[in-house]
Amino acid sequence: MSRTRASQVTLPDLRGRTALVTGASDGVGVEIARGLAGAGADLLLPVRNRDKGARVIDMMRTDSPDARVGLRDLDLARLASVDALAAAMRAERAPLDIVVLNAGIVLLGDPERHVSADGFELHFQTNFLGHFALTTALLPLLQERGARVVVQLSLAAAIARPAWNDLQSERRYSPLLAYGASKAALGLFAYELARRSAAEGWGISVQLSHPGVVPDTGIAPAMRARQRSGAARGLAQRLGSTPAQAAQPALLAAVTDADPVDPAGEDPLVADSSIRGSGRQGRAASPGFFGPSGWMHFSGPADALRPYRRLADPAAGARMWVIAEKLLRDRADAVRA
């Protein structure tokens, strides 16, 4: 058993397991990767910046000298990059036991709407659509090992919802609204992935997490710029967690087969623990949700929480899945043309 840094979470022996973590060249993602490596997992780190990724590996090996870590290229804001990674991994039949969809952006303080190279609003593509494309392209590998998919959300997903008639924020844009909507879309996708796994016997289990408030990340400079008083800055620091502490909910989600708290107050789907790791048909558990257990879930020890109810809406989840498939299909048709 391995206790993760600055945390109360104890991970089981993960030797022989392979984990992929997106967004592991910065902040919370680095600490998620370090925790998994410390428990013995082999790691695949798809990164946009290989220099930063190499520095992370060097840092990890000071704690885990025997860590087996491989860098891959991935830019979620470029679907060609997503396609290339997924195609290479399928060709290699790369083993996957744990996938943590952690990468994300939030452009607080920037009032300009940004568009990806593929023509999608940047929060929507980076936080949701790129992860959707990667996960669905890797489904054969995920099914083969009965993988666990951990979807990293945000406190913003508790109150945000997709604007179905304006998913690209073309009519109304603010960075916080776009960020929250993209995380809500990601949560709807997570629940729909779990439902489809259960219905089709894929054997993939899904858990959700959120890190709480993390002042010492890339989000912090823009947030601090908007906090004029020293008291406000101090309050954010006291209420928040370090990246190492904020990684604990995702690590707990990666290894815990806890019965989820059903957001509607009804009995959850029955979990079949024999599914996990078998890749065989069976009923998968409804996703659990893990986050900080302190005041307003800003910080505190990682624990199972009540999921955000609106994300469990099956109609909304199926709708988001279909929309994402169409967007990817239309983009592929445009590329071929």
C-alpha positions as CSV (number, residue, x, y, z in Angstrom):
1,M,0.0,0.0,0.0
2,S,1.2,3.5,-0.8
3,R,0.3,6.7,0.9
4,T,0.3,9.7,-1.4
5,R,2.1,12.9,-0.7
6,A,0.5,15.4,1.6
7,S,-2.5,13.2,1.9
8,Q,-4.7,10.8,3.8
9,V,-5.4,8.6,0.7
10,T,-3.7,5.1,0.7
11,L,-3.4,3.5,-2.7
12,P,-3.2,-0.2,-3.3
13,D,-0.3,-1.9,-5.0
14,L,-0.8,-0.8,-8.7
15,R,2.2,-2.8,-10.1
16,G,1.2,-4.3,-13.4
17,R,-1.4,-1.6,-14.1
18,T,-1.0,1.2,-16.7
19,A,-2.4,4.6,-16.1
20,L,-2.8,7.5,-18.6
21,V,-3.2,11.0,-17.1
22,T,-4.0,14.0,-19.3
23,G,-2.7,17.4,-18.1
24,A,0.1,15.9,-16.1
25,S,2.7,18.5,-16.9
26,D,1.3,21.1,-14.5
27,G,-0.4,21.5,-11.2
28,V,-2.8,18.9,-10.0
29,G,-2.1,16.5,-12.9
30,V,1.5,16.3,-11.8
31,E,0.5,15.2,-8.3
32,I,-2.0,12.6,-9.7
33,A,0.7,11.1,-11.8
34,R,3.2,11.1,-8.9
35,G,0.6,9.3,-6.7
36,L,0.0,6.6,-9.2
37,A,3.7,6.1,-9.9
38,G,4.4,5.9,-6.2
39,A,1.9,3.0,-6.0
40,G,3.8,1.2,-8.7
41,A,1.6,2.0,-11.8
42,D,3.2,2.3,-15.2
43,L,2.4,5.8,-16.6
44,L,1.6,7.2,-20.0
45,L,1.7,11.0,-19.9
46,P,0.3,12.6,-23.1
47,V,1.5,16.2,-23.0
48,R,1.5,19.3,-25.2
49,N,5.0,20.4,-24.1
50,R,7.6,17.6,-24.0
51,D,10.1,19.7,-22.2
52,K,7.7,20.3,-19.3
53,G,6.8,16.6,-19.4
54,A,10.4,15.5,-19.2
55,R,10.9,17.8,-16.2
56,V,7.9,16.2,-14.5
57,I,9.4,12.7,-15.1
58,D,12.7,13.7,-13.6
59,M,10.9,15.1,-10.5
60,M,8.8,11.9,-10.2
61,R,11.9,9.7,-10.3
62,T,13.3,11.4,-7.2
63,D,10.3,9.9,-5.3
64,S,9.9,6.7,-7.3
65,P,13.3,5.8,-8.9
66,D,11.9,2.7,-10.6
67,A,8.9,4.5,-12.1
68,R,8.2,3.5,-15.7
69,V,6.9,6.6,-17.4
70,G,6.4,7.3,-21.1
71,L,5.7,10.6,-22.8
72,R,3.2,10.9,-25.6
73,D,2.2,13.9,-27.7
74,L,-1.3,15.3,-27.2
75,D,-2.9,18.7,-27.7
76,L,-6.6,18.5,-26.9
77,A,-7.2,21.7,-28.8
78,R,-6.1,20.0,-32.0
79,L,-8.2,17.0,-33.0
80,A,-5.6,15.7,-35.4
81,S,-3.3,15.3,-32.3
82,V,-6.0,13.4,-30.5
83,D,-6.6,11.2,-33.5
84,A,-2.9,10.5,-33.9
85,L,-2.4,9.5,-30.2
86,A,-5.4,7.2,-30.2
87,A,-4.4,5.6,-33.5
88,A,-0.9,4.9,-32.3
89,M,-2.1,3.4,-29.0
90,R,-4.6,1.2,-30.8
91,A,-1.9,0.0,-33.2
92,E,0.4,-0.8,-30.3
93,R,-2.5,-2.4,-28.3
94,A,-1.2,-0.3,-25.4
95,P,-2.6,-1.6,-22.1
96,L,-4.8,0.8,-20.2
97,D,-6.2,0.1,-16.7
98,I,-6.7,3.7,-15.5
99,V,-7.5,6.8,-17.5
100,V,-7.7,10.2,-15.7
101,L,-9.2,12.9,-17.8
102,N,-7.7,15.8,-15.9
103,A,-6.4,18.4,-18.4
104,G,-8.3,21.6,-18.7
105,I,-8.1,25.4,-19.2
106,V,-9.9,28.4,-17.9
107,L,-9.1,31.8,-19.4
108,L,-10.3,33.9,-16.5
109,G,-9.6,37.6,-17.0
110,D,-9.5,37.3,-20.8
111,P,-12.8,38.7,-22.2
112,E,-12.0,37.6,-25.8
113,R,-13.6,34.4,-27.1
114,H,-10.9,32.0,-28.4
115,V,-11.4,29.4,-31.1
116,S,-9.3,26.2,-31.6
117,A,-7.6,25.3,-34.8
118,D,-10.6,23.0,-35.5
119,G,-13.0,26.0,-35.1
120,F,-14.5,25.1,-31.7
121,E,-14.6,27.4,-28.7
122,L,-11.4,26.7,-26.8
123,H,-12.9,25.7,-23.4
124,F,-15.4,23.5,-25.1
125,Q,-12.8,21.6,-27.1
126,T,-10.0,21.4,-24.6
127,N,-12.1,20.5,-21.5
128,F,-14.8,18.4,-23.2
129,L,-14.7,17.6,-26.9
130,G,-11.0,16.6,-27.0
131,H,-11.5,14.3,-24.0
132,F,-14.6,12.8,-25.6
133,A,-12.7,12.2,-28.9
134,L,-9.8,10.5,-27.1
135,T,-11.9,8.3,-24.8
136,T,-14.3,7.1,-27.5
137,A,-11.3,6.4,-29.9
138,L,-9.7,4.3,-27.1
139,L,-12.8,2.3,-26.3
140,P,-11.4,-1.0,-27.7
141,L,-8.4,-0.7,-25.3
142,L,-10.5,0.4,-22.4
143,Q,-12.8,-2.6,-22.9
144,E,-10.0,-5.1,-23.2
145,R,-8.7,-4.4,-19.7
146,G,-12.0,-3.3,-18.1
147,A,-10.5,0.1,-17.4
148,R,-11.4,2.7,-14.8
149,V,-12.1,6.2,-16.3
150,V,-11.8,9.1,-13.8
151,V,-13.3,12.3,-15.0
152,Q,-12.0,15.4,-13.3
153,L,-14.8,18.1,-13.0
154,S,-14.9,21.4,-11.1
155,L,-17.0,23.2,-8.6
156,A,-18.3,25.2,-11.5
157,A,-20.0,22.1,-12.8
158,A,-22.3,22.2,-9.8
159,I,-24.1,25.3,-11.1
160,A,-23.3,25.4,-14.8
161,R,-25.2,23.9,-17.6
162,P,-24.7,23.7,-21.3
163,A,-26.5,26.3,-23.4
164,W,-27.9,23.8,-25.9
165,N,-28.6,26.6,-28.4
166,D,-25.2,28.1,-28.0
167,L,-22.7,25.4,-27.1
168,Q,-19.9,27.3,-28.8
169,S,-20.6,30.5,-26.8
170,E,-21.0,32.5,-30.0
171,R,-24.0,34.6,-28.8
172,R,-22.9,35.1,-25.3
173,Y,-19.4,34.7,-24.0
174,S,-17.6,35.0,-20.7
175,P,-14.7,32.8,-19.7
176,L,-16.3,31.6,-16.5
177,L,-19.6,30.6,-18.2
178,A,-17.7,28.9,-21.0
179,Y,-15.5,27.0,-18.5
180,G,-18.5,25.9,-16.4
181,A,-20.5,24.8,-19.4
182,S,-17.5,22.7,-20.7
183,K,-17.1,21.0,-17.4
184,A,-20.9,20.3,-17.2
185,A,-20.6,18.8,-20.7
186,L,-17.8,16.6,-19.5
187,G,-19.9,15.4,-16.5
188,L,-22.8,14.5,-18.8
189,F,-20.4,12.5,-21.0
190,A,-19.1,10.7,-17.9
191,Y,-22.5,9.5,-16.9
192,E,-23.5,8.6,-20.4
193,L,-20.2,6.6,-20.7
194,A,-21.2,4.6,-17.6
195,R,-24.7,4.0,-18.9
196,R,-23.4,2.8,-22.3
197,S,-20.8,0.6,-20.6
198,A,-23.6,-1.0,-18.5
199,A,-26.0,-1.5,-21.4
200,E,-23.4,-2.8,-23.8
201,G,-21.3,-4.9,-21.4
202,W,-18.1,-2.9,-22.0
203,G,-16.8,-3.5,-18.4
204,I,-15.6,0.1,-18.1
205,S,-16.1,1.7,-14.8
206,V,-16.4,5.5,-14.4
207,Q,-15.8,7.7,-11.4
208,L,-16.0,11.5,-11.1
209,S,-13.9,13.8,-9.0
210,H,-13.2,17.5,-8.5
211,P,-10.1,19.1,-6.8
212,G,-11.8,21.9,-4.9
213,V,-10.1,25.3,-4.9
214,V,-6.4,25.2,-5.8
215,P,-4.8,28.7,-5.6
216,D,-1.3,27.5,-6.7
217,T,-2.1,26.5,-10.2
218,G,-2.2,28.1,-13.6
219,I,-5.7,29.5,-12.8
220,A,-4.3,31.4,-9.8
221,P,-2.7,34.5,-11.4
222,A,-5.9,35.6,-13.2
223,M,-7.9,35.0,-10.0
224,R,-5.5,36.9,-7.8
225,A,-5.5,39.8,-10.3
226,R,-9.2,40.1,-9.6
227,Q,-8.8,40.0,-5.8
228,R,-7.7,43.6,-4.9
229,S,-7.4,43.2,-1.2
230,G,-4.8,41.3,0.7
231,A,-7.6,39.9,2.9
232,A,-9.3,38.3,-0.2
233,R,-6.1,36.8,-1.3
234,G,-5.4,35.4,2.1
235,L,-8.9,34.0,2.3
236,A,-8.5,32.1,-1.0
237,Q,-5.2,30.6,0.3
238,R,-6.8,29.5,3.5
239,L,-9.8,28.0,1.9
240,G,-7.9,26.2,-0.9
241,S,-5.6,23.2,-1.2
242,T,-2.2,22.6,-2.5
243,P,-1.9,20.7,-5.8
244,A,-0.8,17.6,-3.8
245,Q,-3.9,17.8,-1.6
246,A,-6.2,18.6,-4.6
247,A,-5.0,15.5,-6.4
248,Q,-6.4,13.2,-3.7
249,P,-10.0,13.0,-4.9
250,A,-8.9,11.8,-8.4
251,L,-6.6,9.3,-6.8
252,L,-9.3,8.0,-4.6
253,A,-11.7,7.8,-7.6
254,A,-9.0,5.9,-9.5
255,V,-8.9,3.0,-7.0
256,T,-12.2,3.0,-5.1
257,D,-15.2,0.9,-5.9
258,A,-17.4,2.6,-3.4
259,D,-21.2,2.5,-3.8
260,P,-22.1,5.9,-5.2
261,V,-24.5,8.3,-3.6
262,D,-27.3,8.5,-6.1
263,P,-28.0,12.1,-7.0
264,A,-31.7,11.5,-7.3
265,G,-31.9,9.8,-3.9
266,E,-32.8,6.5,-5.4
267,D,-31.0,3.2,-5.3
268,P,-27.9,3.2,-7.4
269,L,-27.2,0.7,-10.1
270,V,-25.8,-2.5,-8.5
271,A,-22.1,-2.8,-8.9
272,D,-20.5,-6.1,-9.9
273,S,-17.0,-6.0,-8.6
274,S,-16.0,-8.9,-10.9
275,I,-16.4,-6.6,-13.9
276,R,-13.5,-4.4,-13.0
277,G,-10.3,-5.6,-14.7
278,S,-12.0,-8.5,-16.5
279,G,-13.2,-6.7,-19.6
280,R,-16.2,-9.1,-19.6
281,Q,-19.8,-8.2,-20.0
282,G,-21.7,-7.3,-16.9
283,R,-23.4,-4.4,-15.1
284,A,-21.3,-1.4,-14.2
285,A,-21.8,0.8,-11.2
286,S,-23.3,4.3,-11.5
287,P,-20.4,6.7,-11.1
288,G,-19.3,7.7,-7.7
289,F,-18.1,11.3,-7.0
290,F,-15.1,12.3,-4.9
291,G,-14.0,15.7,-3.8
292,P,-12.8,17.6,-0.8
293,S,-15.0,17.1,2.3
294,G,-14.4,20.5,3.9
295,W,-16.6,23.6,4.0
296,M,-18.3,24.2,0.6
297,H,-16.0,21.4,-0.7
298,F,-13.3,24.0,-1.3
299,S,-10.7,21.9,0.5
300,G,-10.3,19.1,3.1
301,P,-9.8,15.4,3.1
302,A,-10.9,13.5,0.0
303,D,-14.2,11.6,0.4
304,A,-17.2,10.4,-1.5
305,L,-19.7,13.2,-2.1
306,R,-23.2,13.5,-3.5
307,P,-23.0,13.9,-7.2
308,Y,-24.3,17.0,-9.0
309,R,-27.8,15.8,-9.8
310,R,-28.2,17.6,-13.2
311,L,-25.2,15.7,-14.6
312,A,-27.0,12.4,-14.1
313,D,-29.9,13.3,-16.4
314,P,-29.9,10.5,-19.0
315,A,-31.7,12.5,-21.7
316,A,-29.1,15.3,-21.4
317,G,-26.2,12.8,-21.3
318,A,-27.4,11.0,-24.5
319,R,-28.0,14.4,-26.2
320,M,-24.5,15.6,-25.4
321,W,-23.0,12.3,-26.7
322,V,-24.9,12.5,-30.0
323,I,-23.9,16.2,-30.4
324,A,-20.3,15.4,-29.8
325,E,-20.3,12.5,-32.3
326,K,-21.9,14.8,-34.9
327,L,-19.3,17.5,-34.3
328,L,-16.5,15.1,-34.7
329,R,-18.1,13.5,-37.8
330,D,-18.7,16.9,-39.5
331,R,-15.1,17.9,-38.7
332,A,-13.8,14.7,-40.2
333,D,-15.9,15.1,-43.3
334,A,-14.6,18.7,-43.7
335,V,-11.0,17.5,-43.4
336,R,-11.5,14.8,-46.1
337,A,-13.2,17.4,-48.4
